[in-house]
Amino acid sequence: MIGGGLAGSLLAWRLREASRRVRVEVVVGRRATPDASAVSGGLVRGFEPDPVACRDAADSLAEVRGDARLREGGGYREIGSLYVVRAGVDPAGSVRVVEERLPGSPVVVDARVLRDRFGLRDPEGRAVGVVERHAGHLSPARLRDSALAWAADLGAEVVRADAVEVRDGPAVRTCDGAERRYDVLVVATGAWTPGLVDHGGALRVKQIQYGVHPLVLPGVGAFVDDDTGLYGRPWAAGAFLVGMGGDRWDVGPGEAAPDRALADRVLAAVRRRFGVVGGPPDRLVASCDCWSSPAGLRLRPVAGRPGLCTFTGGSGGAAKTVVAASRTAAGELLAAR
Ligand SMILES: Cc1cc2nc3c(=O)[nH]c(=O)nc-3n(C[C@H](O)[C@H](O)[C@H](O)COP(=O)(O)OP(=O)(O)OC[C@H]3O[C@@H](n4cnc5c(N)ncnc54)[C@H](O)[C@@H]3O)c2cc1C
């Protein structure tokens, strides 16, 4: 495996936990640029409008809540979540998926509840939201480090070196000049992946930005508003992490740069949507993640290169799906042996 971010670390742990007979080596880079897992907002919930993403998210959250190692290893905090769906989207199917896995957690609410309880402004009164009691945020950096330590405890070998080239075989050449050969090589290097493996355009990199603003949104925990593109969560007393979807594509890791105009648009949208005035960000985080189409963190064989796969493509949302996605990927790798 190459990459010791959230995806690679969880997959290495899953593999060794599922079978001690399989040898696992993780090549963990020593990059100056923080990875996505280091800066991720860590919002986790079960509900997603897309039913496939919803299954992964709800399975992940149910496992995190039910397993003390994951809960504590990932620093999970249950503060509840609100998801305002895009006009015309019926949330019922996904709500059933969440209810099956997290009974009693999701409730569909109408524009009146959104206004009275969360202060949401919706002049047409047509907004629909999904409120989840069992949701919140975790620390992807902490979960990544915990999982790598669990994998090492179970006998996975951790090699601290940058992969320089992915070769057929499959094999990897590392910065110390060594060539390492494997039966199967999984490239789980997030936004660095398109630079290491040609996946025929299936993977792209996009910038993600959020700010930590002096801002109070009474009654609001973790939230996503698909109408405005806003998302966020409380950060500390009097401070809120808020972001909004951007459009900077093909930004290499290390090239992400704060977009001040986007931070201004975020504040304007918060004012319009919640009627609350926030201040400019005390901290502006710009980083990037690997996008795939269809979106989702999963194992993808690389065409024409036997034994080579990627495990990335979380598309800005793998913190909430990685626990289930890594279990699925480990099962697929072991079944293919
Ligand atoms: C700003 C931001 C906010 C986010 N907020 C959320 C959120 O609230 N909720 C949510 O669900 N998701 C969120 N995400 C998405 C989620 O955090 C990412 O999808 C996830 O962390 C990606 O993990 P990864 O392991 O694929 O990639 P990364 O964490 O980027 O890890 C890739 C790893 O590969 C290593 N690597 C790269 N090149 C090499 C090489 N040549 N040799 C060896 N190692 C190498 C890197 O050092 C790195 O450790 C956010 C992402 C960002 C950027």
The ligand as an SDF file (V2000), in Angstrom:
LIG
                    3D

 53 58  0  0  0  0  0  0  0  0999 V2000
  -10.4660   21.0030    4.0160 C   0  0  0  0  0  0  0  0  0  0  0  0
  -11.1590   19.6640    4.0150 C   0  0  0  0  0  0  0  0  0  0  0  0
  -12.3040   19.4830    4.7870 C   0  0  0  0  0  0  0  0  0  0  0  0
  -12.9330   18.2390    4.7740 C   0  0  0  0  0  0  0  0  0  0  0  0
  -14.0360   18.0580    5.5640 N   0  0  0  0  0  0  0  0  0  0  0  0
  -14.6550   16.8450    5.5820 C   0  0  0  0  0  0  0  0  0  0  0  0
  -15.7620   16.6200    6.4210 C   0  0  0  0  0  0  0  0  0  0  0  0
  -16.1740   17.5020    7.1660 O   0  0  0  0  0  0  0  0  0  0  0  0
  -16.3450   15.3850    6.4030 N   0  0  0  0  0  0  0  0  0  0  0  0
  -15.9210   14.3990    5.5670 C   0  0  0  0  0  0  0  0  0  0  0  0
  -16.5070   13.3100    5.5580 O   0  0  0  0  0  0  0  0  0  0  0  0
  -14.8410   14.5820    4.7670 N   0  0  0  0  0  0  0  0  0  0  0  0
  -14.2050   15.7660    4.7570 C   0  0  0  0  0  0  0  0  0  0  0  0
  -13.1220   15.9700    3.9620 N   0  0  0  0  0  0  0  0  0  0  0  0
  -12.6770   14.8610    3.1120 C   0  0  0  0  0  0  0  0  0  0  0  0
  -11.8350   13.8350    3.8620 C   0  0  0  0  0  0  0  0  0  0  0  0
  -11.1280   14.4330    4.9060 O   0  0  0  0  0  0  0  0  0  0  0  0
  -10.8810   13.2030    2.8540 C   0  0  0  0  0  0  0  0  0  0  0  0
  -11.6760   12.5950    1.8290 O   0  0  0  0  0  0  0  0  0  0  0  0
   -9.9730   12.1510    3.4780 C   0  0  0  0  0  0  0  0  0  0  0  0
   -9.2720   12.6730    4.5710 O   0  0  0  0  0  0  0  0  0  0  0  0
   -9.0190   11.6510    2.4210 C   0  0  0  0  0  0  0  0  0  0  0  0
   -8.1390   10.6900    2.9980 O   0  0  0  0  0  0  0  0  0  0  0  0
   -7.0400   10.0260    2.0870 P   0  0  0  0  0  0  0  0  0  0  0  0
   -6.2970    9.0780    2.9180 O   0  0  0  0  0  0  0  0  0  0  0  0
   -7.6740    9.5510    0.8240 O   0  0  0  0  0  0  0  0  0  0  0  0
   -6.1010   11.2550    1.6360 O   0  0  0  0  0  0  0  0  0  0  0  0
   -5.0300   12.0620    2.5040 P   0  0  0  0  0  0  0  0  0  0  0  0
   -5.4860   12.2870    3.8810 O   0  0  0  0  0  0  0  0  0  0  0  0
   -4.6800   13.2750    1.7000 O   0  0  0  0  0  0  0  0  0  0  0  0
   -3.8020   11.0930    2.5920 O   0  0  0  0  0  0  0  0  0  0  0  0
   -2.9820   10.7920    1.4880 C   0  0  0  0  0  0  0  0  0  0  0  0
   -1.6600   10.3250    2.0610 C   0  0  0  0  0  0  0  0  0  0  0  0
   -0.8180    9.8710    1.0160 O   0  0  0  0  0  0  0  0  0  0  0  0
    0.4960   10.2890    1.3290 C   0  0  0  0  0  0  0  0  0  0  0  0
    1.3010   10.3480    0.0900 N   0  0  0  0  0  0  0  0  0  0  0  0
    1.0860   11.1590   -0.9550 C   0  0  0  0  0  0  0  0  0  0  0  0
    2.0210   10.9310   -1.9020 N   0  0  0  0  0  0  0  0  0  0  0  0
    2.8080    9.9500   -1.4210 C   0  0  0  0  0  0  0  0  0  0  0  0
    3.9570    9.2890   -1.9380 C   0  0  0  0  0  0  0  0  0  0  0  0
    4.4720    9.6020   -3.1390 N   0  0  0  0  0  0  0  0  0  0  0  0
    4.5490    8.3250   -1.1750 N   0  0  0  0  0  0  0  0  0  0  0  0
    4.0230    7.9910    0.0440 C   0  0  0  0  0  0  0  0  0  0  0  0
    2.9460    8.6120    0.5750 N   0  0  0  0  0  0  0  0  0  0  0  0
    2.3620    9.5790   -0.1540 C   0  0  0  0  0  0  0  0  0  0  0  0
    0.3340   11.6580    1.9540 C   0  0  0  0  0  0  0  0  0  0  0  0
    1.4850   12.0130    2.7190 O   0  0  0  0  0  0  0  0  0  0  0  0
   -0.9140   11.4440    2.7900 C   0  0  0  0  0  0  0  0  0  0  0  0
   -0.6160   11.0400    4.1060 O   0  0  0  0  0  0  0  0  0  0  0  0
  -12.4360   17.1790    3.9640 C   0  0  0  0  0  0  0  0  0  0  0  0
  -11.2890   17.3710    3.2000 C   0  0  0  0  0  0  0  0  0  0  0  0
  -10.6510   18.5930    3.2290 C   0  0  0  0  0  0  0  0  0  0  0  0
   -9.4040   18.7670    2.4120 C   0  0  0  0  0  0  0  0  0  0  0  0
  1  2  1  0
  2  3  1  0
  2 52  2  0
  3  4  2  0
  4  5  1  0
  4 50  1  0
  5  6  2  0
  6  7  1  0
  6 13  1  0
  7  8  2  0
  7  9  1  0
  9 10  1  0
 10 11  2  0
 10 12  1  0
 12 13  2  0
 13 14  1  0
 14 15  1  0
 14 50  1  0
 15 16  1  0
 16 17  1  0
 16 18  1  0
 18 19  1  0
 18 20  1  0
 20 21  1  0
 20 22  1  0
 22 23  1  0
 23 24  1  0
 24 25  2  0
 24 26  1  0
 24 27  1  0
 27 28  1  0
 28 29  2  0
 28 30  1  0
 28 31  1  0
 31 32  1  0
 32 33  1  0
 33 34  1  0
 33 48  1  0
 34 35  1  0
 35 36  1  0
 35 46  1  0
 36 37  1  0
 36 45  1  0
 37 38  2  0
 38 39  1  0
 39 40  1  0
 39 45  2  0
 40 41  1  0
 40 42  2  0
 42 43  1  0
 43 44  2  0
 44 45  1  0
 46 47  1  0
 46 48  1  0
 48 49  1  0
 50 51  2  0
 51 52  1  0
 52 53  1  0
M  END
$$$$
